[in-house]
Amino acid sequence: FCAAISEYDQMLFEDETQNRMMETKELFDWVLKQRCFEKTSFMLFLNKFDIFEEKIQK
């Protein structure tokens, strides 16, 4: 599962009250809870780390 760590400070286009990172977390949680994935291992990749670093240095 991939999540853009650089989206920690961005809101969804569809709903400007919803944080993108929280939306991704909720989707990840939902996928993990699906019965068909009960015995499945997952890896979480936080990508766009370079953009994240630029943002936190400002």
C-alpha positions in Angstrom: 0.0 0.0 0.0 1.5 3.4 -1.0 0.8 6.7 0.8 2.2 10.1 -0.1 3.7 11.4 3.1 3.9 14.8 1.5 0.1 15.1 1.6 0.1 15.6 5.4 -0.9 19.2 5.0 -3.3 19.0 2.0 -7.0 18.7 1.8 -9.1 16.7 -0.6 -10.4 18.4 -3.7 -13.8 16.8 -3.2 -14.1 17.7 0.5 -11.9 20.5 1.7 -12.7 19.5 5.3 -11.0 16.1 4.9 -7.2 15.8 5.2 -5.6 13.7 2.4 -3.3 11.8 4.8 -6.3 10.9 7.0 -8.3 9.8 4.0 -5.4 7.5 3.0 -5.2 6.2 6.5 -8.9 5.5 6.6 -8.7 3.7 3.2 -5.7 1.6 4.5 -7.7 0.7 7.7 -10.7 -0.3 5.6 -8.6 -2.5 3.3 -6.9 -4.2 6.3 -10.3 -5.1 7.8 -11.7 -6.8 4.7 -12.3 -10.4 5.3 -10.7 -11.5 2.1 -7.4 -10.1 3.3 -7.6 -11.7 6.7 -4.4 -13.7 6.4 -2.6 -11.3 4.1 0.5 -9.4 5.0 0.7 -5.8 4.0 3.5 -3.3 3.5 3.0 0.4 3.8 5.2 2.5 1.6 5.4 6.2 2.4 6.5 7.8 -0.8 7.2 11.4 -1.9 9.6 11.7 1.0 11.7 14.3 -0.9 8.7 16.6 -1.2 7.9 16.0 2.5 11.5 17.0 3.5 11.3 20.2 1.5 8.0 21.2 3.2 9.2 20.6 6.7 12.4 22.6 6.1 10.4 25.7 5.3 
